[in-house]
Amino acid sequence: MTTHPAPRRPPVIGVGAVLLRPDGRVLIGHRVKRGEPASWCLPGGHLEPGENFEAAAVREIAEESGIHEVADVRVFAYALNTAGARTHLTVGVLARTRADAPVAAVTEPDVFDRWTWAPAAELPQPLFPASAALLAAWRGEQAPAGWELYPGAVSGSALSVER
C-alpha cells in the first residue's frame, strides 16, 4: 500500500510595519484576536494580489490604525518561520510618519483593542511572534526560536506615499 503525504499548504506571505514617529516611538497595537493569546503587534497582514511589500505595508497601516500619511517606506528584513505546519514569510517594512503625533484609531476592534506609541527600547510584552522576529531584525538582535532572519536590500522600489 502506498501512502501519500498530506498535501502541503502554500506559504503565507505577509508584512509587518515598523512605523516610526519623528521622536523615534514605534506604533504597536494590543492584539486581541479571538482564539489567540493577547499580544502586542506591529501593523501588518497578508499581501493582496498585485501588491508589493511596501504598498501592502502602507495599506495595512491605514486599514488597522487609520494613519494614512507615511513616508520613506522600505523593506529592511525578511523573517522566515518554517517550524509549523505552514511556512510563514513576513517581510519587515520600515516607514515614518509625516506628522509629529498622529493619532491611531481602533478600526478593527475584533483584532486590536488599542494602539500606542512606545519607545523602541520599552515595547510592551508579550509580542506577537512575527512582530518579535521583525523587531529583532530591526534592532540587530538574534532571531526568536523558530525564526530565521535575512537582511533586506533597499532598492529603487521604496515608496514615498501620501494619501
TIRO-2110 file (N, C-alpha, C; in Angstrom, 1 decimal):
// TIRO-2110
0.8, -1.2, 0.0, N, 1, A
0.0, 0.0, 0.0, CA, 1, A
0.9, 1.2, 0.0, C, 1, A
0.6, 2.1, -0.9, N, 2, A
1.3, 3.4, -0.9, CA, 2, A
0.6, 4.5, -0.1, C, 2, A
1.4, 5.1, 0.7, N, 3, A
0.9, 6.2, 1.5, CA, 3, A
1.3, 7.5, 0.8, C, 3, A
0.4, 8.4, 0.8, N, 4, A
0.7, 9.7, 0.2, CA, 4, A
0.8, 10.7, 1.3, C, 4, A
1.9, 11.6, 1.3, N, 5, A
2.0, 12.6, 2.3, CA, 5, A
0.8, 13.6, 2.2, C, 5, A
0.5, 14.2, 3.3, N, 6, A
-0.6, 15.2, 3.3, CA, 6, A
-0.2, 16.3, 2.3, C, 6, A
-1.1, 16.9, 1.6, N, 7, A
-0.8, 18.0, 0.7, CA, 7, A
-0.2, 19.1, 1.5, C, 7, A
0.8, 19.7, 0.9, N, 8, A
1.4, 20.9, 1.5, CA, 8, A
0.6, 22.1, 1.3, C, 8, A
0.4, 22.9, 2.3, N, 9, A
-0.4, 24.1, 2.2, CA, 9, A
0.6, 25.2, 1.7, C, 9, A
0.1, 26.1, 0.9, N, 10, A
1.0, 27.1, 0.3, CA, 10, A
1.5, 28.0, 1.5, C, 10, A
2.7, 28.6, 1.3, N, 11, A
3.2, 29.5, 2.3, CA, 11, A
2.3, 30.7, 2.5, C, 11, A
2.4, 31.3, 3.7, N, 12, A
1.7, 32.6, 4.0, CA, 12, A
2.7, 33.7, 3.8, C, 12, A
2.4, 34.7, 3.1, N, 13, A
3.3, 35.8, 2.8, CA, 13, A
2.6, 37.1, 3.4, C, 13, A
3.3, 37.7, 4.3, N, 14, A
2.8, 38.9, 4.9, CA, 14, A
3.8, 40.0, 5.1, C, 14, A
3.4, 41.1, 5.7, N, 15, A
4.3, 42.2, 6.0, CA, 15, A
4.0, 42.7, 7.5, C, 15, A
5.0, 43.2, 8.1, N, 16, A
4.9, 43.9, 9.4, CA, 16, A
5.6, 45.2, 9.2, C, 16, A
4.9, 46.3, 9.7, N, 17, A
5.5, 47.6, 9.5, CA, 17, A
6.0, 48.2, 10.9, C, 17, A
7.2, 48.6, 10.9, N, 18, A
7.8, 49.4, 12.0, CA, 18, A
7.6, 50.8, 11.6, C, 18, A
6.5, 51.4, 12.2, N, 19, A
6.1, 52.8, 11.8, CA, 19, A
6.7, 53.7, 12.9, C, 19, A
7.5, 54.6, 12.5, N, 20, A
8.2, 55.5, 13.5, CA, 20, A
7.7, 56.9, 13.4, C, 20, A
7.5, 57.5, 14.6, N, 21, A
7.3, 59.0, 14.6, CA, 21, A
8.7, 59.7, 14.6, C, 21, A
8.7, 61.0, 14.4, N, 22, A
10.0, 61.7, 14.4, CA, 22, A
10.7, 61.6, 15.7, C, 22, A
10.0, 61.3, 16.9, N, 23, A
10.7, 61.2, 18.2, CA, 23, A
11.2, 59.8, 18.4, C, 23, A
11.1, 58.9, 17.4, N, 24, A
11.6, 57.5, 17.5, CA, 24, A
10.6, 56.5, 18.1, C, 24, A
9.5, 56.9, 18.5, N, 25, A
8.5, 56.0, 19.1, CA, 25, A
7.9, 55.1, 18.0, C, 25, A
7.5, 53.9, 18.3, N, 26, A
7.1, 52.9, 17.4, CA, 26, A
5.6, 52.6, 17.7, C, 26, A
4.8, 52.5, 16.6, N, 27, A
3.4, 52.2, 16.7, CA, 27, A
3.2, 50.7, 17.0, C, 27, A
2.5, 50.4, 18.0, N, 28, A
2.3, 49.0, 18.3, CA, 28, A
0.8, 48.8, 18.9, C, 28, A
0.2, 47.7, 18.5, N, 29, A
-1.2, 47.5, 18.8, CA, 29, A
-1.4, 46.3, 19.8, C, 29, A
-2.4, 46.4, 20.6, N, 30, A
-2.7, 45.3, 21.5, CA, 30, A
-3.7, 44.4, 20.8, C, 30, A
-3.2, 43.2, 20.4, N, 31, A
-3.9, 42.3, 19.6, CA, 31, A
-4.7, 41.4, 20.4, C, 31, A
-6.1, 41.3, 20.2, N, 32, A
-7.0, 40.5, 21.0, CA, 32, A
-7.9, 39.7, 20.1, C, 32, A
-7.3, 39.1, 19.0, N, 33, A
-8.0, 38.3, 18.1, CA, 33, A
-8.5, 37.0, 18.7, C, 33, A
-9.7, 36.7, 18.5, N, 34, A
-10.3, 35.5, 19.1, CA, 34, A
-9.6, 34.2, 18.7, C, 34, A
-9.4, 33.4, 19.7, N, 35, A
-8.7, 32.1, 19.5, CA, 35, A
-7.2, 32.2, 19.6, C, 35, A
-6.6, 33.4, 19.9, N, 36, A
-5.2, 33.6, 20.0, CA, 36, A
-4.9, 34.3, 21.4, C, 36, A
-3.8, 34.0, 22.0, N, 37, A
-3.4, 34.7, 23.2, CA, 37, A
-3.2, 36.2, 22.9, C, 37, A
-3.6, 37.1, 23.8, N, 38, A
-3.4, 38.5, 23.6, CA, 38, A
-1.9, 38.8, 23.5, C, 38, A
-1.5, 39.7, 22.6, N, 39, A
-0.1, 40.1, 22.4, CA, 39, A
-0.1, 41.5, 21.8, C, 39, A
1.1, 42.0, 21.7, N, 40, A
1.4, 43.3, 21.1, CA, 40, A
1.9, 43.1, 19.7, C, 40, A
1.5, 43.8, 18.7, N, 41, A
1.7, 43.5, 17.3, CA, 41, A
2.0, 44.8, 16.5, C, 41, A
2.9, 44.7, 15.6, N, 42, A
3.1, 45.8, 14.6, CA, 42, A
1.9, 45.8, 13.6, C, 42, A
1.6, 46.9, 13.0, N, 43, A
0.6, 46.9, 11.9, CA, 43, A
1.1, 45.9, 10.8, C, 43, A
0.2, 45.2, 10.3, N, 44, A
0.6, 44.3, 9.2, CA, 44, A
-0.5, 43.3, 8.8, C, 44, A
-0.1, 42.5, 7.9, N, 45, A
-1.1, 41.5, 7.4, CA, 45, A
-0.6, 40.8, 6.1, C, 45, A
-1.5, 40.1, 5.4, N, 46, A
-1.1, 39.4, 4.2, CA, 46, A
-1.1, 40.3, 3.0, C, 46, A
-0.3, 39.9, 2.1, N, 47, A
-0.2, 40.6, 0.8, CA, 47, A
-1.5, 40.3, 0.0, C, 47, A
-2.0, 41.3, -0.7, N, 48, A
-3.1, 41.1, -1.7, CA, 48, A
-2.5, 40.9, -3.1, C, 48, A
-3.3, 40.3, -4.0, N, 49, A
-2.8, 40.1, -5.3, CA, 49, A
-2.3, 41.4, -6.0, C, 49, A
-1.2, 41.4, -6.6, N, 50, A
-0.7, 42.6, -7.3, CA, 50, A
0.1, 43.6, -6.4, C, 50, A
0.1, 43.3, -5.1, N, 51, A
0.8, 44.3, -4.2, CA, 51, A
2.3, 43.9, -4.1, C, 51, A
3.1, 45.0, -3.9, N, 52, A
4.5, 44.8, -3.5, CA, 52, A
4.5, 44.9, -1.9, C, 52, A
5.6, 44.7, -1.3, N, 53, A
5.7, 44.7, 0.2, CA, 53, A
5.4, 46.1, 0.7, C, 53, A
6.0, 47.1, 0.1, N, 54, A
5.8, 48.5, 0.6, CA, 54, A
4.3, 48.9, 0.5, C, 54, A
3.7, 48.6, -0.6, N, 55, A
2.3, 49.0, -0.8, CA, 55, A
1.4, 48.3, 0.2, C, 55, A
1.7, 47.0, 0.5, N, 56, A
0.9, 46.2, 1.4, CA, 56, A
1.1, 46.8, 2.8, C, 56, A
2.3, 47.2, 3.2, N, 57, A
2.5, 47.8, 4.5, CA, 57, A
1.7, 49.2, 4.6, C, 57, A
1.8, 50.0, 3.6, N, 58, A
1.0, 51.3, 3.7, CA, 58, A
-0.5, 51.0, 3.8, C, 58, A
-1.0, 50.0, 3.1, N, 59, A
-2.4, 49.7, 3.1, CA, 59, A
-2.8, 49.2, 4.5, C, 59, A
-1.9, 48.3, 5.1, N, 60, A
-2.2, 47.7, 6.4, CA, 60, A
-2.2, 48.7, 7.5, C, 60, A
-1.2, 49.6, 7.4, N, 61, A
-1.1, 50.7, 8.4, CA, 61, A
-2.4, 51.5, 8.4, C, 61, A
-2.9, 51.9, 7.2, N, 62, A
-4.1, 52.7, 7.1, CA, 62, A
-5.3, 51.9, 7.5, C, 62, A
-5.5, 50.6, 7.1, N, 63, A
-6.6, 49.8, 7.5, CA, 63, A
-6.7, 49.6, 9.0, C, 63, A
-5.6, 49.3, 9.6, N, 64, A
-5.6, 48.9, 11.0, CA, 64, A
-5.5, 50.1, 12.0, C, 64, A
-4.9, 51.2, 11.6, N, 65, A
-4.7, 52.3, 12.6, CA, 65, A
-5.3, 53.6, 12.1, C, 65, A
-5.8, 53.7, 10.9, N, 66, A
-6.3, 54.9, 10.3, CA, 66, A
-5.3, 55.9, 10.0, C, 66, A
-4.0, 55.6, 10.1, N, 67, A
-2.9, 56.6, 9.7, CA, 67, A
-2.6, 56.4, 8.2, C, 67, A
-2.8, 57.5, 7.5, N, 68, A
-2.6, 57.5, 6.1, CA, 68, A
-1.4, 58.2, 5.6, C, 68, A
-0.8, 59.1, 6.3, N, 69, A
0.4, 59.8, 5.9, CA, 69, A
1.6, 59.2, 6.4, C, 69, A
2.3, 58.4, 5.5, N, 70, A
3.6, 57.8, 5.8, CA, 70, A
4.5, 58.1, 4.7, C, 70, A
5.8, 58.0, 5.0, N, 71, A
6.9, 58.3, 4.1, CA, 71, A
8.0, 57.4, 4.3, C, 71, A
9.0, 57.4, 3.4, N, 72, A
10.2, 56.7, 3.5, CA, 72, A
10.0, 55.2, 3.7, C, 72, A
9.1, 54.6, 2.9, N, 73, A
8.7, 53.2, 3.1, CA, 73, A
9.7, 52.3, 2.4, C, 73, A
10.3, 51.4, 3.2, N, 74, A
11.3, 50.5, 2.6, CA, 74, A
11.4, 49.2, 3.3, C, 74, A
11.7, 48.1, 2.6, N, 75, A
11.9, 46.8, 3.2, CA, 75, A
13.2, 46.8, 3.9, C, 75, A
13.3, 46.3, 5.1, N, 76, A
14.5, 46.2, 5.9, CA, 76, A
14.9, 44.7, 6.2, C, 76, A
14.0, 43.8, 6.2, N, 77, A
14.3, 42.4, 6.6, CA, 77, A
13.2, 41.4, 6.1, C, 77, A
13.6, 40.2, 6.1, N, 78, A
12.7, 39.1, 5.8, CA, 78, A
12.8, 38.1, 7.0, C, 78, A
11.6, 37.7, 7.5, N, 79, A
11.6, 36.8, 8.7, CA, 79, A
10.9, 35.5, 8.2, C, 79, A
11.5, 34.4, 8.3, N, 80, A
11.0, 33.1, 7.8, CA, 80, A
10.8, 32.2, 9.0, C, 80, A
9.6, 31.6, 9.1, N, 81, A
9.3, 30.6, 10.1, CA, 81, A
8.8, 29.3, 9.4, C, 81, A
9.6, 28.3, 9.5, N, 82, A
9.3, 27.0, 8.9, CA, 82, A
9.0, 25.9, 9.9, C, 82, A
8.9, 26.3, 11.2, N, 83, A
8.8, 25.3, 12.3, CA, 83, A
7.4, 24.7, 12.3, C, 83, A
6.4, 25.4, 11.9, N, 84, A
5.0, 24.9, 12.0, CA, 84, A
4.5, 24.1, 10.8, C, 84, A
3.3, 23.8, 10.7, N, 85, A
2.7, 23.1, 9.6, CA, 85, A
2.7, 23.8, 8.3, C, 85, A
2.9, 25.1, 8.4, N, 86, A
2.8, 26.0, 7.3, CA, 86, A
4.0, 27.0, 7.4, C, 86, A
4.6, 27.2, 6.3, N, 87, A
5.7, 28.2, 6.2, CA, 87, A
5.2, 29.6, 6.2, C, 87, A
5.8, 30.5, 7.0, N, 88, A
5.4, 31.9, 7.0, CA, 88, A
6.6, 32.8, 6.7, C, 88, A
6.4, 33.6, 5.7, N, 89, A
7.4, 34.6, 5.3, CA, 89, A
6.8, 36.0, 5.7, C, 89, A
7.4, 36.7, 6.6, N, 90, A
6.9, 38.0, 7.0, CA, 90, A
8.0, 39.0, 6.6, C, 90, A
7.7, 40.0, 5.8, N, 91, A
8.6, 41.0, 5.4, CA, 91, A
8.5, 42.2, 6.2, C, 91, A
9.6, 42.7, 6.8, N, 92, A
9.7, 43.9, 7.6, CA, 92, A
9.8, 45.1, 6.7, C, 92, A
8.9, 46.1, 7.0, N, 93, A
8.9, 47.3, 6.2, CA, 93, A
9.0, 48.5, 7.2, C, 93, A
10.0, 49.3, 7.0, N, 94, A
10.2, 50.5, 7.9, CA, 94, A
9.5, 51.7, 7.2, C, 94, A
8.8, 52.5, 8.0, N, 95, A
8.1, 53.6, 7.5, CA, 95, A
8.1, 54.7, 8.5, C, 95, A
8.0, 55.9, 8.1, N, 96, A
8.0, 57.1, 9.0, CA, 96, A
6.7, 57.9, 8.9, C, 96, A
6.2, 58.5, 9.9, N, 97, A
5.0, 59.3, 9.8, CA, 97, A
5.4, 60.7, 9.4, C, 97, A
4.5, 61.4, 8.8, N, 98, A
4.7, 62.7, 8.3, CA, 98, A
4.4, 63.7, 9.4, C, 98, A
3.5, 63.3, 10.4, N, 99, A
3.1, 64.2, 11.5, CA, 99, A
3.9, 63.8, 12.7, C, 99, A
4.0, 64.8, 13.6, N, 100, A
4.8, 64.5, 14.9, CA, 100, A
4.0, 63.6, 15.8, C, 100, A
2.7, 63.7, 15.8, N, 101, A
2.0, 62.8, 16.8, CA, 101, A
0.7, 62.3, 16.2, C, 101, A
0.7, 61.5, 15.1, N, 102, A
-0.5, 61.0, 14.6, CA, 102, A
-1.3, 60.2, 15.6, C, 102, A
-2.6, 60.3, 15.5, N, 103, A
-3.4, 59.5, 16.5, CA, 103, A
-3.9, 58.3, 15.7, C, 103, A
-3.6, 57.1, 16.3, N, 104, A
-4.0, 55.9, 15.8, CA, 104, A
-5.4, 55.5, 16.3, C, 104, A
-6.3, 55.1, 15.4, N, 105, A
-7.6, 54.7, 15.8, CA, 105, A
-7.8, 53.2, 15.8, C, 105, A
-8.7, 52.7, 16.6, N, 106, A
-9.0, 51.3, 16.6, CA, 106, A
-10.1, 51.1, 15.5, C, 106, A
-9.6, 50.6, 14.3, N, 107, A
-10.5, 50.4, 13.2, CA, 107, A
-11.0, 49.0, 13.0, C, 107, A
-10.3, 48.0, 13.7, N, 108, A
-10.6, 46.6, 13.6, CA, 108, A
-10.7, 46.1, 15.1, C, 108, A
-11.8, 46.4, 15.8, N, 109, A
-11.9, 46.0, 17.2, CA, 109, A
-11.9, 44.5, 17.5, C, 109, A
-12.2, 43.7, 16.4, N, 110, A
-12.1, 42.3, 16.6, CA, 110, A
-10.7, 41.8, 16.6, C, 110, A
-9.7, 42.6, 16.2, N, 111, A
-8.3, 42.3, 16.2, CA, 111, A
-7.5, 43.1, 17.2, C, 111, A
-7.8, 44.4, 17.3, N, 112, A
-7.0, 45.2, 18.2, CA, 112, A
-7.9, 46.0, 19.1, C, 112, A
-7.5, 46.1, 20.4, N, 113, A
-8.4, 47.0, 21.3, CA, 113, A
-7.7, 48.3, 21.6, C, 113, A
-6.5, 48.5, 21.2, N, 114, A
-5.8, 49.8, 21.4, CA, 114, A
-4.5, 49.8, 20.6, C, 114, A
-4.1, 51.0, 20.3, N, 115, A
-2.8, 51.3, 19.7, CA, 115, A
-2.0, 52.3, 20.7, C, 115, A
-0.7, 52.1, 20.7, N, 116, A
0.1, 53.1, 21.5, CA, 116, A
1.4, 53.3, 20.7, C, 116, A
2.0, 54.5, 21.0, N, 117, A
3.3, 54.9, 20.5, CA, 117, A
4.3, 54.6, 21.7, C, 117, A
5.1, 53.6, 21.5, N, 118, A
6.0, 53.2, 22.6, CA, 118, A
7.5, 53.4, 22.2, C, 118, A
8.3, 53.8, 23.2, N, 119, A
9.8, 53.9, 23.0, CA, 119, A
10.3, 52.5, 22.4, C, 119, A
11.2, 52.6, 21.4, N, 120, A
11.7, 51.4, 20.8, CA, 120, A
12.3, 50.4, 21.8, C, 120, A
12.9, 51.0, 22.9, N, 121, A
13.6, 50.2, 23.9, CA, 121, A
12.7, 49.7, 25.0, C, 121, A
11.4, 50.1, 25.0, N, 122, A
10.5, 49.7, 26.0, CA, 122, A
9.2, 49.2, 25.5, C, 122, A
9.2, 48.4, 24.5, N, 123, A
8.0, 47.9, 23.9, CA, 123, A
7.2, 46.9, 24.9, C, 123, A
5.9, 47.0, 24.9, N, 124, A
5.2, 46.1, 25.8, CA, 124, A
5.3, 44.7, 25.4, C, 124, A
5.1, 43.8, 26.3, N, 125, A
5.2, 42.3, 26.1, CA, 125, A
3.9, 41.7, 26.4, C, 125, A
3.6, 40.5, 26.0, N, 126, A
4.4, 39.7, 25.0, CA, 126, A
4.1, 40.2, 23.6, C, 126, A
5.1, 40.0, 22.7, N, 127, A
5.0, 40.4, 21.3, CA, 127, A
4.4, 39.2, 20.5, C, 127, A
3.6, 39.6, 19.5, N, 128, A
3.1, 38.6, 18.5, CA, 128, A
4.3, 38.0, 17.8, C, 128, A
4.4, 36.7, 17.6, N, 129, A
5.6, 36.1, 17.1, CA, 129, A
6.3, 36.7, 15.9, C, 129, A
5.5, 37.0, 14.8, N, 130, A
6.1, 37.7, 13.7, CA, 130, A
6.6, 39.1, 14.0, C, 130, A
5.9, 39.8, 14.8, N, 131, A
6.4, 41.1, 15.2, CA, 131, A
7.7, 41.0, 16.0, C, 131, A
7.8, 40.0, 16.9, N, 132, A
9.0, 39.8, 17.7, CA, 132, A
10.2, 39.5, 16.8, C, 132, A
10.0, 38.7, 15.7, N, 133, A
11.0, 38.4, 14.8, CA, 133, A
11.5, 39.7, 14.0, C, 133, A
10.5, 40.5, 13.5, N, 134, A
10.9, 41.7, 12.8, CA, 134, A
11.6, 42.7, 13.7, C, 134, A
11.1, 42.9, 14.9, N, 135, A
11.7, 43.8, 15.8, CA, 135, A
13.1, 43.4, 16.1, C, 135, A
13.4, 42.1, 16.3, N, 136, A
14.7, 41.6, 16.5, CA, 136, A
15.6, 41.9, 15.3, C, 136, A
15.1, 41.7, 14.1, N, 137, A
15.9, 42.1, 12.9, CA, 137, A
16.2, 43.6, 12.9, C, 137, A
15.2, 44.4, 13.2, N, 138, A
15.4, 45.9, 13.2, CA, 138, A
16.4, 46.3, 14.2, C, 138, A
16.4, 45.7, 15.3, N, 139, A
17.3, 46.0, 16.4, CA, 139, A
18.7, 45.4, 16.2, C, 139, A
18.9, 44.5, 15.3, N, 140, A
20.1, 43.7, 15.1, CA, 140, A
20.3, 42.7, 16.2, C, 140, A
19.2, 42.1, 16.7, N, 141, A
19.3, 41.1, 17.7, CA, 141, A
19.1, 39.7, 17.1, C, 141, A
19.3, 38.7, 17.9, N, 142, A
19.2, 37.3, 17.4, CA, 142, A
17.7, 37.0, 17.2, C, 142, A
17.4, 36.1, 16.2, N, 143, A
16.0, 35.8, 15.9, CA, 143, A
15.4, 34.9, 17.0, C, 143, A
14.1, 35.1, 17.3, N, 144, A
13.5, 34.3, 18.3, CA, 144, A
13.5, 32.8, 17.8, C, 144, A
13.3, 31.9, 18.7, N, 145, A
13.3, 30.5, 18.3, CA, 145, A
12.3, 30.2, 17.2, C, 145, A
12.6, 29.4, 16.3, N, 146, A
11.8, 29.0, 15.2, CA, 146, A
11.8, 30.0, 14.0, C, 146, A
12.5, 31.1, 14.1, N, 147, A
12.6, 32.1, 13.0, CA, 147, A
14.0, 32.2, 12.5, C, 147, A
14.1, 32.5, 11.2, N, 148, A
15.3, 32.9, 10.6, CA, 148, A
15.2, 34.3, 10.0, C, 148, A
16.2, 35.1, 10.2, N, 149, A
16.1, 36.5, 9.7, CA, 149, A
17.1, 36.7, 8.5, C, 149, A
16.7, 37.5, 7.6, N, 150, A
17.5, 37.8, 6.4, CA, 150, A
17.4, 39.3, 6.2, C, 150, A
18.6, 40.0, 6.0, N, 151, A
18.5, 41.4, 5.8, CA, 151, A
17.9, 41.7, 4.5, C, 151, A
17.2, 42.9, 4.5, N, 152, A
16.5, 43.3, 3.2, CA, 152, A
17.4, 44.2, 2.5, C, 152, A
17.3, 44.2, 1.2, N, 153, A
18.1, 45.1, 0.3, CA, 153, A
17.2, 46.3, -0.1, C, 153, A
17.6, 47.5, 0.2, N, 154, A
16.9, 48.6, -0.1, CA, 154, A
17.2, 48.9, -1.6, C, 154, A
16.1, 49.0, -2.4, N, 155, A
16.3, 49.3, -3.8, CA, 155, A
15.5, 50.5, -4.2, C, 155, A
15.4, 50.6, -5.5, N, 156, A
14.6, 51.7, -6.1, CA, 156, A
13.1, 51.6, -5.9, C, 156, A
12.7, 50.5, -5.3, N, 157, A
11.3, 50.2, -5.1, CA, 157, A
10.7, 50.9, -3.9, C, 157, A
11.5, 51.6, -3.1, N, 158, A
11.0, 52.3, -1.9, CA, 158, A
9.9, 53.3, -2.4, C, 158, A
8.9, 53.4, -1.6, N, 159, A
7.8, 54.4, -1.9, CA, 159, A
7.8, 55.6, -0.9, C, 159, A
7.4, 56.7, -1.4, N, 160, A
7.1, 57.8, -0.5, CA, 160, A
5.6, 58.1, -0.8, C, 160, A
4.8, 57.7, 0.2, N, 161, A
3.3, 57.7, -0.1, CA, 161, A
2.6, 58.7, 0.8, C, 161, A
1.7, 59.4, 0.2, N, 162, A
0.9, 60.3, 0.9, CA, 162, A
-0.5, 60.2, 0.3, C, 162, A
-1.5, 59.8, 1.2, N, 163, A
-2.8, 59.6, 0.7, CA, 163, A
-3.7, 60.7, 1.3, C, 163, A
END
